[in-house]
Amino acid sequence: KLTMSELKEGDLAPAIDAVDQNGEKITLEEYRGKKVVLYFYPKDDTPGCTLEASQFTELGDAFSELDTVVIGVRKDSCTSHRDFIDKYGLGVSLLADTTGELCERYGVWQEKEAHGEKKMGIVRSTFVVDGGGVIRHALYDVKPKGHAEQVLDLEFPTVQRALLGIRKAGDLVYRERITRQIGQRRVGLVTQVLVDPGEKVRIRYRNSLVDQLLTCLVSDRADIRVGQAQ
């Protein structure tokens, strides 16, 4: 449910003027032309927040391929953020919103209820801001597990991302068991994306019904030819 203070797709992203874990001032303007993933989380060094930050770190190379910067925001101090990063080897920048101004601007400081008690707190939320400073996605009240992958999929589907990782002929760059809705049917399949010696990308799948789906997923890569692996 959208509250009066929540942002939505198409809104101009509110200004960012906070310091990171190293005490360096960060603004949105310095990332003009790049995409920014701005995620707000409840507290440093807690299980859910550690999982979320670790998964954003694991996908750091994929975000970089998409010219995207990932920045976390929480009310903790620079010292707390730095300790959090060092303890878990995190690869994301964390802003110290000690005044709570950023949380207010992005509408994430809301009333929450836990164990029958209502109190104000940060609603775990993520915003994807494009190179022009416009919000492309506004995601409120998200779950930490798998969220980084969810955000990445908003910008670039999984199979397409795998093709970016191709380095040499014969590489198996992607393999995953997935389930997709094809018309009225749920289809389970195992997908493999690989490159043959002729540098033709081949997609091996278990069910021919997914051919159209997979072709669509890679259709925006003009240099990719799709064929069924033998």
Disulfide bonds with the S-S distance in Angstrom:
none
